[in-house]
């Protein structure tokens, strides 16, 4: 199971699309200096940094509390303490599944697909499960960098909202995400 320290580094972003579920037209750049990854979120979201800037939370204006969410985060991908061998992305996804099962989800189904995202090895996991009598779907993208860090982007929504938010999530992953970005000098 993933450590609580890794979970504390997750960045939460609540997803928003237009009323028609279209991909956003304008984006606001976000840069995580600690983990040196970049992404962008739709301009019409309200955003705030939390936990001394380690977390960004953005919500679609007028969205409901507890609606669809996207998390962006990073963690060291090593077995045990120190700089041991890195875990395969499949094992990282299994750890996430164990965490979900620990939260008492039911009827969990998962499927994985290996691909490239932004030129890096990635694993996309799609999960369906029931929690608190609601059916959820998640799409989880994990990218391994050369330094062993894993950058994680996860869309989670009820099954009736997932289709509406998936185009924004896919655009974020495919067009707005960079697993490594260096600090710009002033």
Number of C-alpha atoms within 10 A of each C-alpha: 14 15 10 8 10 13 12 14 17 19 23 20 25 25 27 30 22 15 7 7 15 14 19 17 11 11 15 13 13 14 18 21 13 10 20 15 20 18 21 18 27 23 16 18 21 16 18 12 13 12 10 7 12 16 20 22 19 23 24 21 13 9 14 10 8 9 15 26 22 24 19 23 23 25 19 19 23 16 12 10 7 8 11 11 11 18 16 14 20 17 12 18 21 16 15 15 18 13 15 16 14 10 10 10 19 15 10 16 12 15 10 15 11 14 13 11 20 15 11 16 15 22 23 23 19 18 17 20 20 17 15 9 9 12 17 21 23 22 22 21 26 27 26 23 16 10 9 17 18 25 24 22 25 22 24 24 26 20 17 11 15 19 13 21 22 22 16 23 24 15 15 20 19 12 13 18 21 21 23 18 15 12 11 5 4 3
